């Protein structure tokens, strides 16, 4: 028997022993949380934790009749550290379920381990597409959409309703940025537009001046794709370089997310973006959620806040289905995959057969209301799938969205 098989067997045995011990004690549910507390993604990590802690506070740390103990692990936004923290949560802290991680590349880093350890994972943010597409992980579901799910809508909207013909893309150079840009490019070009420029900036870049300076002056608009706090720096410098009044700026959901919008000024006004949430959604559950977050943090919730809160709501519904018996991981995972959450701030949604939400996508515009910047809804695309309007079989027959796919055939030097 190979060393690899021995190690896999030892892992399975260790996990089964810990499950048996946990089941016998009837102890609290141990919830692992993978987040980011430093670096470019720390702003999103802070929001995720605020959303999750609000959920637990509202329930006095009790879900489905059982106490919940939260175990927080800081990944620092580094794939290798994320994998180590995931192993610690499972093997040392004996968690029953994990909410996290934040970034797409972090989810990819723990994919193999999740499969081996057979620990349920609910993604509140990480949108690595193939985990619910060509290589579905049976222990992984999303509370949020894939990276490209809302940008498909944005590409169509930019071409058909904004009437843009030529667009430049500036994006974070990692999986999240690649996939958002790819989804936008595909639908934008299918509707008659051309992506004539793609500029990729490192996630931890200190200054965007060299990238902004490269933007072609003859484009109709720029599509900016940034995570964490990078949207603050980019929009500010876009204005300082004099482009705001010359070339309209569009953004991904996180580029002008509520979590960073509070730190922006007039430079963000008018930015049109895509997303599956805005704090301005007019429904009772969202109004209550926004009010609760406002009370706790003095700020509006955004992408990361509602992602973690929604992940916890999914966990709660699944636990109710299995009468709190999370030790039966197969039953709990089956319940997660069939979950329907009636009280989510985004409204009701369901998961598709691969564990990804089918939900409304919004085109939003930054406006100032009552003295603060908000993302107002200008158009709703109802019940959007991760496959957009394409046939699932045809979509999955193509390569995963990446830096190089779809091929950019209209790039101008």
Phi, psi and omega in degrees: 000136183286160177299325181296318180294322178298317181294321178295319179295319179297320179297313181298320180294317180297317180295319182294321178296318181294324178295316181297315180297319181295317182296321182293322183285336184061032185285189181291156172286130180257115184257115177274142182226114178265116183223178180238126183245359179212158178090190186297335184262005184297327179299318178293322178297320178297317179295318179302315182294324177297318180295317182291319180291328175297315178305311182292322179297318180299334183252010181054038179059028177238129178225129180052039176080007181233145176291145178244127175252125182266129177242112185264133178233127180270120181269348185059014180069025181244124184307314182296319179292322179301316180296318178298315181295322178297317178297320179295319180300318183282311191271329180261313184272350175057044180288153180268332184206150179240133167253124184135182357274195184271311190262153179301317182291337175288318179298319178296325182292330182257003184307305183298319181295318179302316180298317182288316183283341180056051178251130179295133179233129176247117183276122178265356186201310186303120189245034178301112197296319188291347178291343172233027179227260187283334181232062186298135178265121184294348182250018186229128172226161180250145168264351182232173181280173171290170181301315187275349185306311178278336182283339170303313180297321182295321179298317178294316182298317181298322182280314189275324186251325175274346176064027177285143180249326185229122184230143171256142177247132171238124188215153171302136185269067170208176192309316181302310179296317180301314186288322177297313180299320182295316179297318177298311182302317184300307184284328178298315182284330175293339179257020171102354180273175177224129170271109188261354182204138174228121179240127184248122181249141177301148183302324183257027181299140183274333187214135182261005184305316182293331179281316178298323179295341180271348184298129181295134182287348184259013176278155179281332182195165175241135175254113185257127185236102183223150178246168178057225182268006184294332179297327179298309182297316185293312183296324178296314182287329176301320178288316181298327179277002174081015183272339185305316181276358183250317183234117180304145181249126172251160181214157168288170183305317185280347180295323179232038179299150180305330181297333178247344180301329179296338181261006180258165177239211183298343179299338181271345182302133177089352179294125178262129184223170178243152177180169177258009177203151165209145179297346182274001180303133186261078173215156187302318181296321180289321179300317178295318181296314180298316180299319181293317178293319176304318181294321183281322190239349185071005181236165176279148175284156179221203183313306186285325180297308184287334177297313180290320178297317179295323177298319179293323176297321177297316178301317181298313181297319179294320178296322177296322180298321182261018178055038176079359185275073182289344179297333174277084188297325180295317179293318179296318181294321178296321178294320178300318185289342180249016187289144170229122186256111184281342188245023178289140179302336180278349188103176182290143173211166177228163177266146174280183185295344182256006174090021180244139182295142166255114189207167180293145174240139185243141166265127189237157177225132180285123177226164176255122179225132181052037175084002179226158180280135180222156174263099180276146181278127177250340176201143177243129171257108187282147172046059181276131178269160174295345180261008180056232179257008182277156173291135182307314182299316181293318180299314184286344178285342179272163176295159175296146176302140183203186177300329186247000178225130001295153179298133178274097186270353186246015180295134179248133181280000000 
